[in-house]
Structures are given as C-alpha cells and as structure tokens.
Amino acid sequence: MAPIPLPSGVQRLLALLRESKGGLLALALLVGAGAGLGAVAFRWMIKGFTLLLSGHEDYSAAGHAANPYVPWLGRFFVLLAPVIAGLAYGPLVQRYAREARGHGVPEVMYAVARRGGKIAPQVALVKSLASALCIGGGGSVGREGPIVQIGSALGSSLGSWVKVAEDRLKILVACGAAGGIAATFNAPLAGVFFAMELILRDFTAESFGMVVLASVTASIIGRAALGNNPFLHLPAFQVQHLGQYLLFALLGLLAGALGVGFTKVLYRIEDACDLAWRGPEWARPAVGGLLLGVLLLLLPEMYGVGYPVLENAVGGKYVIGFLLVLLAGKIIATSLTIGIGGSGGVFAPSLFMGAMLGSAFGAAAHDLLPGIAGPVGAYGLIGMGAVFAGAARAPITAVIILFELTGEYTIILPLMTAIVLATIVSRALSGDTIYSLKLRRRGIDLDAPVPGAHFAGIKVGTVMEPAPRTLTGAMALAEAAGVLAASPHGILPVTAPDGSYLGTATARTAAETLADGTHDSTTVAAITHLPRTVTTDTDLSDALDTLVDSDGTGLPVLDTTRTHLAGWITHQSVLASLHRTATP
C-alpha cells in the first residue's frame, strides 16, 4: 500500500525544518522538550517499579527491611525482586530492541560514528521500560545510560521523520542525549558536555549551540516537574591546607586505576555470564536475577542506584572497612547486573565507587594526618569525579557534573587536579574507556577509518597534483598580480630563494592591497600567509577535513620535513582518486 502523501503545507514546513538554520533550532528545541518529558516519565517509572517490587522509595537505605506488600517473606523478598523484573524485561528486550540491553551509551556512540545517527524508534520505549524494571527490581545500575539512549532515540526518530541531512541528524541525537542528562540529573551543563565529549566528540559552534538549547529546554521541563533541587545533597567543600593538594593528587592516581579496574571486571564478569548461560536469552535476566538477589540479601545497600548510601558515605557515616565492602560490592553488583542482561548505566555506579574510595581515603588520611587532611567528605566528592574520569575518560564532563552537584567554586582546583591525574593513569593503563571497550570487543574501533571507506589507507602523496607555479617573496606585488590573476584557483605558493616553503598568496589579497594605493616597493612577502597544510604521508581521509576549510582553493602539500613544497591537492584531485578506485 502506497504511503498517503502529506498536504502541501506540511511538506513546506518539513522542508523549512529540514534545510534552514531556524529549522534546526526548532528541531533542537523539540528534541530537548521530548527528552525532558522522557526523563521525567523515566524517573517516575523507576520510582513506581521500586515501590512495587520493594515496597520502599529507595530500598538501598532501608537496611534489611521487609517488603510491606509481602511481609511474610521478610528480607528474603530481595531474592525474588530481580527475578520478577527479569521475567518482565527479558522477553521485552529480546523481542523488540536488543540494543536496549546493557548500559546504552556505546550504542549511541556507534550510531553517531557509524550509522549516521540512525537509532530504531522503538528503542526509546523499550529502553525506558527495561531499565526502569531492572533498577526497580534491584539492578545495581544507573539511569544516565538509559536516558541517554532514550533521548538520543527521540532525536533520531524526529530527525529521520523530517529527513534532515546526516550531519544534522547527528546533532539532534546529541541534543537528545544532552536533554536526557540535563533533566534527569538537574545538571544542564553536564548534559551539554557529556553529549559533546562522548557522543559527538566534535566541538563546533553550530552543534554546541543546538545542544545547549536542547539541554536548557529539557532542564526547564525537568525542574518544573521534579523540582529545582540537586539530585544529591552533599556537604560544603573547602580546602583548609595546601598540603591537601598532594592528597588529592594521590587520590586521583588511585581513582584512575580503580576506573580501569572496574572496566576490566565488568567485561570479565559479562564474559563469564556468556560462557555459563546456555538457555534462551529472554530468560537470562530472570535466572541470573537469583544470583543478584543473593548479593542483595547480603548487602541491601546495592539495591538500585543507591544515592542515599552515597550521601551517607560522603557525609562520613560509615567506617573505613564498610566503605571498602561497599566499594567491592558495587563493582560486583553492577558487573553482575550488566552480565545477566540487565539494562542500566555505569555513570552512577562509578560515582558511587568514587564516593566509597574517596571517603575511605579521606578517613584514613584524617587518622594519619589530622592537622592536614581536612574533612572526609571533600575526598568523597573528589573521588566521585576522578573514578568516572578514569572509567569514561571524559574529564570535562567529570569536572562539570561535580561542580553542578555541589555549587561550590572552591572544588574546581582540587577536582581538576585529581581528574587530570586519573585520566592520565587511565590512558596509561588501558587504550579503551568503559564505553569504547564494549564496541572494540565487537570489532568496532571508532577512531579507525570506517571499514570499506574509499580513502582508507590512501596517502595524500599518491593523489596530489603537481605544484603550481611558485612566487618568490621578493617579487614585486604589481608583477605577481598578473600571475595570480591567471592562476586556476586564485592562489599560488610562495617560496624563499633556497626553495623552502613560506606560505601562499591569493589574488583577492593582492587586489585589496593594490586597491589601497600601495606603492611599487611592496613585495609578495607582504601578502603571504601560512594556511593549514598537509604532507605527502597524511591520510587522505584526514586531509579532507582540512580541505573543507580551504574554500575550494586547494591545499599545498609539503614533504615529510614540512620545509619544501611537494605538490597541491584539490577537491578535483580527490574526486579523480575516488573515480580511479571505483573503476575496475
């Protein structure tokens, strides 16, 4: 059956949204609003399923309390809560959206980098239901991964319906991710930088502006529905002694190692679950939920996201030994939840682990150096950002999110110190982040050339044109004007007497200089500038990015020493190379 044609007025509106800058702005606002509403609904769903399956708003703070709906089970109801939740979301994910399994962010990164921003529209609904059930049933995961995937799916669906170009579709996906983070955590800045640093991985003025608009819109909606309160209530922070910076630096080193360690444990437990499970995938969350239930029976603080437990740790309410138990328990509980096929994020668990590590470190420092260490809570705050930076290697996001959590400017310097060191340690210990490793295990490297790309492995030196006629810096401008006017692209390279490359001169600059009434002594050196260049061994795919900024005039190609001109590259020479590759 042929699709019903849209009215002409609707078609004109869609064309306007698809092609104009104002249209992209309107779409970004719509995506932000949709992500904000989605985040609110997702939060309510988590709360509802948690109340239904545990009888408490947040069971992690309830100790070994019984579920009031089934009091005869006592505390042993936690053995069944993950099983019941798994029976509900396991078939749902398997049947309708298998990409909703796991922590979600890698799937969005892959969609932007390799699929032009296309995400199946049903992912938003399936992910929201599956993750809400998983967290409500005791899954020890966070809500940032799901809301990123939910918001991104909304942005992709709207952009695909309007049929925007691929570059705009990617921006709308990032807008959805930013809006989801902003609304669910009441952190608009963190939403922006999470989307730019991890999803788009490319800062441009247009994309940044659209993502900011979407994040602000979602944040306004989130605050209207959920209140303008931080999602964590943390103690005030103040550096009381300069010697604390050495302690913060040491904490950063430990946090970076912990972030990498958590990543390795997560995927090893997932591999172990893959090897052990031989039944149908839809039943895996329910059967594996029994193991999770045993862990929750021993350590109920692992139930769900666990923000109350995190606040208690940063508030100094736990002893060092118990903090370390909670740290180890969270690593195992989160890894097991993901390994059995659960759906949820790893952002909140990394904050939890950082709070436990930092609070334990701070308590030990306070016992050993009571006159220098300062309050324990300060180290808990620093640890939160540093462990996330070590796991995700997103230092900008880590700094911003902790700044928004506390509202304390005094946290910035020690936080930056620890986060930078954590990122350096993470990079030294592992080539992957907690997000990119999931893709690499599937044979996907987001930093490598796209498989099958026409320009993969081709060097500029094999496709460049011969260098055009060169000008010398000492040549009179009046003499050079005629040569520039006759040049094909209105630009020529300029060299020194010994042949070394000095830059380029353009016909436009020459004309403007002569029109200003310059005298005869002016030389080409006066209008020479040094544009971006490539070398003969630059990958053609990388050179294309530089070529786009050349306004169609082409680029000089230097030899590997970057001192002498070797040739010239233009869009025509790239196209000719593509034609030769495609022709049998």
URQUI-V352092 format. One line per field, one symbol per residue. phi: phi as a letter, one per 20 degrees, with the letter a starting at -180 (. if undefined). burial: b if it has 9 or more other C-alpha atoms within 8 Angstrom, else e. A space follows every 10 residues. Layout:
# URQUI-V352092
phi->???
burial->???
This chain:
# URQUI-V352092
phi->.fffffgfff ffffffffde ffffffffff ffffffffff ffgfffffff ffecmcfbff eemdfefffc ffemfffffe gffffffeeg ffffedafff fnenfgffgf fffcdmnecg fffgffffff ffffffeoge cddffgffff ffffffffff ffmffgffff ffffffffff ffffdlbfff fffffffdef lbecffffff ffgfffffff ffffednedf fcddffcbed bfffffffff ffffffffgf ffgffgffff ffffffecef ffegffffff ffffffffcf fefmfnfgff fffffmedeg gfffffffff gffffffffe ofcredffgf fgffffffff fffffffecf edgnffggff fffgffffff eelcffffff fffffemdff efffffgfff ffffffffeb ecefefffff fenddfeegf gnffdfneef fecfefffgd ddfeffffff fffffeffdm bcfdcegenf fdqccdffff ffffffnfef ffdfgfdfcd ffccdfdfff fffffffgee lnencfdeff emdcfdrbcc ffffffffff ffef
burial->eeeeeeeeee beebbbbbbe eebbbbbbbb bbbbbbbbbb ebbebbbbbb bebbbbebbb bbeeebbeeb eebbbbbbbb bbbbbbbbbb bbbbeebebb bbbbbbbbbb bbbbebbbbe bbbbebbbbb bbbbbbbbbb bbbbbbbbbb bbbbbbbbbb ebebeeebbb bbbbbbbbbb bbbbebbbbb bbbbbbbbbb eeeeeebbeb bbbbbbbbbb bbbeeeeeee eeebeebebe eeebbebbbb bbbbbbbbbb ebbebbbebb bbbeeeeeee ebbbbbbbbb ebbbbbbeeb bbbbbbebbb bbbbbbeebb eebbebbebb bbbbbbbbbb bbbbbbbbbb bbbbbbbbbb bbbbbbeeeb ebbbebbbbb bbbbbbbbbb bbbbbebbbb bbbbbbebee bbebbbbbbb bbbbbbbeee eebbbbbbbb eeeeebeeee eeeebbebbb bebbbebeeb bbbebbbeeb beebeebeeb bbbbbbeeeb bbbbbbbebb bebbeeeeee ebbbbebbee eebbbbebbb bebeebbeeb ebbbbbbbbe eeebbbbbbb bebbeebbee eeee
